[in-house]
Amino acid sequence: MHEKINPISPDVLEKICEKIERKSQIDPESFWKYGVKRGLRNPDGTGVMAGLTKICCVEGYYIDDGERVPKRGVLKYRGVNINHIVEACERENRFGFEEVAYLLLFGSLPTKDQLQFFRNALDVCRELPETFIEDVMMKNSSVDVMNNLARCILILYSFDEDPENRSPENVLRQSIQLIAQLPLIVCYAYQVKRLKYYGKSLYFHPEKHNLSTAETILRSLRADRKYTDEEAKLLDICLMLHAEHGGGNNSTFTCRVLSSAGTDTYSAYSAAIGSLKGIRHGGANLKVCRMIRDMEEHIENIEDEKQVKAYLEKIIRKQAGDGTGLVYGMGHAVYTLSDPRAVILKRKAAEFSKGTEYEKEFRMIEMIERFTPELFRKIKGQSKPLCANVDLYSGLIYKILGIPEDLFTPLFAAARIVGWSAHRMEEILTGNRIIRPAYKSVSVPKKYIPIDERIENYHSSAAYIPTEERLLNGEEEIDED
């Protein structure tokens, strides 16, 4: 363990950050003045058009005479409605994630022979490099599994004999390899965390071939390697629904931005994982779980509608929960009346929770979905539709499957790498230009101060960072802006 050399004390860091914050302030009116689309969003909340794609269509409203009109949500992969794919897989009692991956990557639904060929390819590619688990994963654990995933993908660059080849053929090879490997990396990264942070037993099972991705995950996670067909197909639906969601979501856009710069595949997907980890993106599913846990701890009877509604009102008024006033799992950037993924997961959660210890929790989540829109109208005067999003029910399904919270977002990544791969291919083949939006500088011109004069004139130097002694003695800089 390396000792820290001359660390900056927390008090000094706090004061320096206060100074940085003062120097970073921008008048909100300036954003309107210069027509800046904050968050790449238009004033009505719709996204700024940044590109075109044939991969995925996310519909939550339509425009009529310039007005945004809500509609029931629709999600299409390469033009095919996700509901139809899920319904067919349920009706025919088969796994669908690999079919979805083929569709998104190659642009069309596979024949039986094409699908079997693709499944075989994933099966062959799933094996990790020799000693990778021991030398890379076990020696470098992370408190958050997502960071371990990002690091593992970056290190796999070193095991690739042709990592810098950016031809479509090579990028496709790399993508299929990573789609196959990431589910196992997710499971192994969690096992390492169990040992290093929880002091629990570590177990790695010998690989078994000819399993679906969902079966591979459940078999790898469970000590006894046992799972039911129904459990595997429930997880399979989750993977199908998380595989892709358009080019504008933060992690996919991150992947496309890096791909447009001409970087390697491993760097692009590692960056996308870093984005997905964020609590405003894929990490939001953990926020839902913490909110549910908080409600269960503070509501005497979670089946009592009045008690649930009263506590939700406290959350929205920032008197309970995490103090943000947000009801996690409710609302979406595109969907208005419904999120088709949430509709499917709600149906499956109802089916699998019935008669189990999770039935009460399901009913409470259902109440959250029902009461939140009317409470936002009452308390905030918010008139726009507010629907449940995919995160509201996904956590409950993972709990039913015995999947730990540490893996909620990593499993999202194991599915979404399919979408990232499709978008990276599309960006390489059609983009032909680096993505480079504009930022307007609103800084004030300042005179350069010679270095020998800055100590004497530190009060007027915008670039000066005070010494610990001056800060702790209460000496403040004069902000000359």
C-alpha positions in Angstrom: 0.0 0.0 0.0 1.5 3.3 -1.1 1.4 6.1 1.5 -0.3 9.4 0.5 2.3 12.2 0.1 1.2 15.7 1.3 -2.5 15.1 0.8 -4.7 18.3 0.6 -6.9 18.4 3.6 -10.7 18.1 3.2 -11.2 21.7 4.5 -8.8 23.1 1.9 -10.4 21.0 -0.9 -13.8 22.3 0.2 -12.6 25.9 0.0 -10.9 25.5 -3.3 -14.0 23.9 -4.7 -16.1 26.8 -3.5 -13.7 29.1 -5.5 -14.0 26.9 -8.6 -17.8 27.0 -8.3 -17.8 30.8 -8.1 -15.6 30.9 -11.2 -17.8 28.4 -13.0 -21.1 30.2 -12.5 -22.9 31.1 -15.8 -26.0 33.3 -15.8 -29.0 31.0 -16.7 -30.3 33.8 -18.9 -27.2 33.5 -21.1 -28.3 30.0 -22.2 -31.6 31.6 -23.6 -29.7 34.6 -25.0 -27.4 32.4 -27.1 -30.0 29.7 -28.0 -28.1 27.0 -26.1 -30.0 23.7 -26.0 -29.1 22.6 -22.5 -28.7 18.8 -22.3 -29.1 18.8 -26.1 -32.8 19.3 -25.5 -35.3 21.6 -27.1 -37.5 23.9 -24.9 -40.4 21.4 -25.1 -38.2 18.6 -23.7 -37.7 16.8 -27.0 -34.2 15.9 -28.0 -32.1 17.9 -30.4 -31.8 16.0 -33.7 -28.1 14.9 -33.8 -28.2 12.1 -36.3 -30.2 9.5 -38.2 -30.3 5.7 -37.6 -32.0 2.6 -38.9 -31.3 0.6 -35.8 -34.0 1.6 -33.3 -37.2 3.7 -33.1 -38.4 5.0 -29.8 -41.9 6.6 -30.0 -43.6 8.3 -27.2 -45.5 11.2 -28.8 -46.3 12.7 -32.2 -46.2 16.4 -33.4 -49.5 17.9 -34.5 -49.4 21.6 -35.7 -46.2 22.1 -33.8 -47.6 20.6 -30.6 -46.3 17.6 -28.8 -49.2 15.1 -28.4 -48.8 12.1 -26.1 -49.2 8.5 -27.3 -48.7 5.0 -26.0 -45.0 4.1 -26.2 -43.7 2.0 -29.0 -40.2 0.4 -29.3 -39.0 -1.0 -32.6 -35.8 -2.9 -33.3 -34.9 -2.5 -37.0 -38.6 -1.7 -37.6 -39.9 -4.7 -35.7 -42.1 -4.0 -32.7 -40.4 -5.4 -29.5 -43.8 -6.6 -28.3 -44.2 -8.9 -31.3 -40.7 -10.3 -30.6 -41.4 -11.0 -26.9 -44.9 -12.4 -27.7 -43.5 -14.8 -30.3 -40.7 -16.0 -27.9 -43.2 -16.6 -25.1 -45.7 -18.3 -27.4 -43.0 -20.6 -28.8 -41.3 -21.0 -25.4 -37.9 -20.1 -26.6 -35.1 -17.7 -25.8 -35.0 -14.4 -27.7 -32.0 -12.3 -26.7 -29.7 -13.9 -29.3 -32.4 -13.3 -32.0 -32.6 -9.6 -30.9 -28.8 -9.4 -31.1 -28.8 -10.8 -34.6 -31.6 -8.4 -35.7 -29.9 -5.3 -34.3 -26.4 -6.2 -35.6 -27.3 -7.5 -39.0 -30.5 -5.6 -39.8 -32.9 -8.5 -40.4 -34.6 -11.3 -38.5 -32.6 -14.5 -38.7 -33.7 -17.8 -40.2 -33.4 -20.9 -37.9 -30.1 -21.8 -39.5 -28.7 -18.2 -39.3 -29.8 -18.0 -35.6 -28.1 -21.3 -34.8 -24.9 -20.2 -36.6 -24.9 -16.9 -34.5 -25.6 -18.8 -31.3 -22.7 -21.1 -32.1 -20.4 -18.1 -32.7 -21.3 -16.6 -29.4 -20.7 -19.9 -27.7 -17.2 -20.2 -29.2 -16.4 -16.6 -28.4 -17.5 -16.7 -24.8 -14.3 -18.1 -23.3 -12.0 -15.5 -21.7 -8.2 -15.4 -22.3 -6.2 -17.8 -20.2 -5.3 -16.4 -16.8 -7.6 -13.4 -17.4 -9.8 -14.0 -14.4 -6.8 -14.7 -12.1 -4.4 -12.0 -13.3 -6.8 -9.2 -14.3 -10.0 -9.6 -12.4 -9.0 -11.0 -9.1 -6.1 -8.7 -8.6 -8.0 -5.6 -9.4 -11.4 -5.5 -7.6 -13.7 -2.5 -7.5 -16.3 -1.3 -5.1 -18.6 -0.9 -8.1 -18.8 -3.8 -10.5 -19.3 -1.3 -13.4 -15.8 0.0 -13.0 -14.4 -3.5 -13.2 -16.3 -4.1 -16.4 -14.9 -1.0 -18.0 -11.4 -1.9 -16.9 -11.7 -5.5 -18.2 -12.9 -4.3 -21.6 -9.9 -1.9 -21.9 -7.5 -4.7 -20.9 -9.0 -7.1 -23.4 -7.5 -4.7 -26.0 -4.1 -6.1 -25.0 -5.3 -9.7 -25.8 -6.5 -8.8 -29.2 -4.0 -9.6 -32.0 -5.5 -6.8 -34.2 -6.9 -4.2 -31.8 -6.3 -1.1 -33.9 -7.9 -2.4 -37.1 -11.0 -0.2 -37.6 -12.4 -2.0 -40.6 -16.1 -3.0 -40.4 -15.1 -6.6 -40.5 -12.7 -6.4 -37.6 -15.1 -4.2 -35.5 -17.8 -6.8 -36.1 -15.5 -9.6 -34.9 -14.5 -7.6 -31.8 -18.1 -6.7 -31.0 -19.4 -10.3 -31.3 -16.5 -11.4 -29.0 -17.4 -8.8 -26.4 -21.2 -9.5 -26.6 -20.3 -13.1 -25.8 -17.8 -12.3 -23.0 -19.4 -9.5 -21.1 -22.1 -11.6 -19.4 -19.4 -13.8 -17.9 -17.2 -10.8 -17.0 -20.2 -9.4 -15.1 -20.7 -12.6 -13.1 -17.0 -13.0 -12.4 -16.6 -9.4 -11.4 -19.3 -9.8 -8.8 -17.7 -13.0 -7.4 -14.5 -11.1 -6.9 -16.4 -8.3 -5.1 -18.1 -10.9 -2.9 -14.7 -12.1 -1.7 -12.9 -8.7 -1.5 -15.6 -6.5 0.0 -18.1 -8.9 1.6 -15.8 -11.6 2.8 -17.9 -14.3 1.2 -17.0 -17.4 -0.7 -15.8 -17.2 -4.3 -16.8 -19.7 -6.9 -16.1 -19.9 -10.6 -17.9 -22.8 -12.4 -16.4 -24.6 -15.4 -17.9 -23.2 -18.6 -20.8 -25.2 -20.1 -21.5 -24.9 -23.8 -24.7 -24.5 -25.8 -26.5 -22.4 -23.2 -28.4 -19.1 -23.9 -26.9 -15.9 -22.5 -29.6 -15.9 -19.8 -28.8 -19.5 -18.8 -25.1 -18.7 -18.8 -25.7 -15.8 -16.4 -27.9 -17.7 -13.9 -25.6 -20.7 -13.9 -22.5 -18.6 -13.3 -24.1 -16.6 -10.5 -25.5 -19.4 -8.4 -23.4 -21.6 -6.2 -25.4 -24.8 -7.1 -25.5 -23.8 -10.8 -29.2 -24.6 -10.8 -32.1 -22.6 -12.3 -35.5 -23.3 -13.8 -36.4 -22.8 -17.5 -39.0 -20.2 -16.4 -36.3 -18.2 -14.5 -33.9 -18.2 -17.4 -36.7 -17.1 -19.8 -37.7 -14.3 -17.5 -34.1 -13.0 -17.4 -34.0 -13.4 -21.2 -36.9 -11.0 -21.6 -35.1 -8.5 -19.4 -32.0 -8.8 -21.7 -34.2 -8.4 -24.8 -35.8 -5.2 -23.5 -32.4 -3.7 -22.4 -30.5 -4.5 -25.6 -31.2 -1.2 -27.4 -33.0 2.1 -27.0 -32.0 4.4 -29.8 -29.0 6.5 -30.6 -29.8 9.4 -28.3 -29.6 7.7 -24.9 -26.5 8.8 -23.1 -24.3 5.6 -23.3 -25.1 4.9 -26.9 -24.4 8.5 -27.8 -21.2 8.3 -25.9 -20.2 5.2 -28.0 -21.1 7.0 -31.2 -19.1 10.1 -30.2 -16.0 8.0 -29.5 -16.5 6.0 -32.6 -16.8 9.2 -34.7 -13.4 10.2 -33.3 -11.8 7.1 -34.9 -10.9 5.4 -31.6 -10.7 1.6 -31.0 -13.6 -0.7 -30.1 -12.5 -1.3 -26.6 -12.2 2.4 -25.7 -15.7 3.1 -27.2 -17.4 0.4 -25.2 -15.6 1.1 -22.0 -16.7 4.8 -22.2 -20.2 3.7 -22.8 -20.1 1.6 -19.6 -18.9 4.6 -17.7 -21.9 6.5 -19.0 -24.4 3.7 -18.2 -23.1 3.6 -14.6 -24.5 7.2 -14.0 -27.5 7.5 -11.7 -29.3 9.6 -14.4 -28.9 6.7 -16.8 -28.5 3.0 -16.2 -27.7 3.5 -12.5 -31.3 4.8 -12.0 -32.5 1.2 -11.3 -30.5 1.3 -8.0 -32.3 4.5 -7.1 -35.6 2.8 -7.5 -34.5 -0.1 -5.2 -33.4 2.3 -2.5 -36.6 4.3 -2.7 -38.7 1.1 -2.4 -36.6 0.0 0.6 -37.0 3.4 2.2 -40.8 3.2 1.7 -41.0 -0.3 3.2 -39.0 0.9 6.2 -41.2 4.0 6.9 -44.7 2.9 5.9 -46.4 0.8 8.5 -48.6 -1.1 6.1 -47.4 -1.0 2.5 -50.7 -2.5 1.3 -52.6 0.5 2.7 -53.3 2.9 -0.2 -53.7 5.9 2.1 -50.4 5.3 3.8 -48.5 4.7 0.5 -50.1 7.8 -1.0 -49.2 10.0 2.0 -45.6 8.9 2.0 -45.3 9.5 -1.8 -46.6 13.0 -1.1 -43.9 13.5 1.5 -41.3 12.3 -1.1 -42.5 14.8 -3.7 -42.5 17.6 -1.1 -38.9 16.7 -0.3 -39.9 15.7 3.3 -38.9 12.1 2.8 -36.8 9.8 0.7 -33.5 11.2 -0.5 -34.7 14.8 -0.4 -34.7 15.4 -4.2 -38.4 15.4 -4.6 -38.1 12.7 -7.3 -40.1 9.5 -7.5 -37.6 7.2 -9.2 -38.9 4.9 -11.9 -41.5 7.4 -13.0 -41.2 9.6 -16.1 -39.1 9.3 -19.3 -37.5 11.6 -21.8 -39.5 10.2 -24.7 -42.3 8.1 -23.4 -45.4 9.9 -22.3 -48.5 7.6 -21.8 -46.5 4.3 -21.4 -43.1 2.7 -21.7 -43.6 -0.6 -23.6 -40.7 -2.1 -21.6 -42.3 -1.3 -18.3 -45.6 -2.7 -19.5 -44.0 -6.0 -20.3 -42.0 -6.2 -17.1 -45.0 -5.2 -15.0 -46.9 -8.2 -16.5 -44.1 -10.6 -15.8 -43.6 -9.2 -12.3 -47.3 -9.7 -11.5 -47.0 -13.3 -12.8 -43.9 -14.3 -10.9 -44.6 -12.5 -7.6 -48.1 -13.9 -7.2 -48.2 -16.1 -4.1 -44.6 -15.2 -3.1 -43.0 -13.0 -0.5 -42.7 -10.3 -3.3 -46.4 -9.9 -3.9 -46.9 -7.1 -1.4 -43.9 -5.2 -2.9 -45.4 -5.6 -6.3 -48.7 -4.1 -5.2 -46.9 -1.2 -3.6 -45.0 -0.5 -6.8 -48.3 -0.6 -8.7 -49.6 2.0 -6.3 -46.5 4.2 -6.9 -47.3 4.0 -10.6 -50.9 4.9 -10.1 -50.6 7.7 -7.5 -47.5 9.5 -8.7 -49.0 11.3 -11.7 -52.0 12.7 -9.8 -49.7 13.8 -6.9 -47.4 15.7 -9.2 -50.4 17.4 -10.7 -51.6 18.3 -7.2 -48.3 19.4 -5.7 -46.3 20.7 -8.6 -49.1 21.7 -10.9 -47.5 19.4 -13.6 -49.9 18.7 -16.4 -47.7 16.6 -18.7 -48.3 12.8 -18.7 -46.0 10.8 -16.3 -45.6 7.0 -16.9 -43.7 4.3 -15.3 -40.3 3.6 -16.9 -38.4 0.3 -17.3 -36.6 0.8 -14.0 -39.7 0.7 -11.8 -40.3 -3.0 -12.3 -36.9 -4.4 -13.4 -35.4 -4.3 -9.9 -38.3 -6.4 -8.5 -37.8 -9.0 -11.3 -34.1 -9.2 -10.5 -34.9 -9.7 -6.8 -37.4 -12.5 -7.7 -34.5 -14.1 -9.6 -32.2 -13.8 -6.6 -29.9 -11.4 -8.5 -28.1 -9.0 -6.1 -28.3 -5.2 -6.4 -24.6 -5.0 -7.3 -25.5 -6.5 -10.7 -28.6 -4.6 -11.6 -26.7 -2.0 -13.8 -24.0 -4.5 -14.9 -26.7 -6.8 -16.4 -28.1 -3.8 -18.2 -24.6 -3.3 -19.7 -24.4 -7.0 -20.7 -27.5 -6.5 -22.8 -26.9 -3.0 -24.0 -23.5 -3.8 -25.5 -25.6 -5.2 -28.4 -27.0 -1.8 -29.1 -23.7 -0.1 -28.7 -22.2 -2.6 -31.2 -24.9 -1.9 -33.8 -24.5 1.9 -33.4 -20.7 1.7 -33.6 -21.0 -0.2 -36.8 -23.5 2.3 -38.2 -21.3 5.3 -37.1 -18.3 3.8 -38.8 -20.2 3.0 -42.0 -22.3 6.2 -42.3 -20.9 8.9 -40.0 -17.7 9.9 -41.8 -17.4 13.0 -39.5 -16.3 13.6 -35.9 -19.2 14.6 -33.6 -18.3 18.0 -32.4 -21.0 20.3 -31.0 -20.2 23.9 -30.2 -19.7 25.6 -26.8 -19.7 29.4 -26.8 -17.2 31.0 -24.4 -18.7 33.6 -22.1 -15.5 34.3 -20.1 -14.3 37.8 -19.5 -10.9 38.9 -20.9 -8.2 39.2 -18.2 -4.7 40.7 -18.1 -1.8 38.2 -17.8 0.0 38.7 -14.5 3.7 37.9 -14.5 4.5 35.0 -12.2 6.8 37.1 -9.9 3.9 39.5 -9.2 1.2 36.9 -8.5 2.2 36.3 -4.8 2.1 40.0 -4.0 -1.1 40.5 -6.0 -2.8 37.2 -5.2 -6.1 39.0 -4.3 -6.5 40.0 -7.9 -5.3 36.8 -9.6 -8.1 34.8 -11.1 -5.8 31.7 -11.4 -4.4 31.8 -7.9 -5.1 28.8 -5.6 -4.4 29.9 -2.0 -2.1 28.0 0.4 -3.6 25.9 3.1 -2.4 28.4 5.7 -4.1 31.4 4.1 -7.4 29.5 3.6 -7.5 28.0 7.1 -6.7 31.5 8.5 -9.9 32.7 6.7 -8.2 34.8 4.0 -10.5 35.0 1.1 -9.8 35.9 -2.5 -11.4 38.9 -4.0 -13.3 37.9 -7.1 -12.6 40.5 -9.7 -15.1 39.2 -12.3 
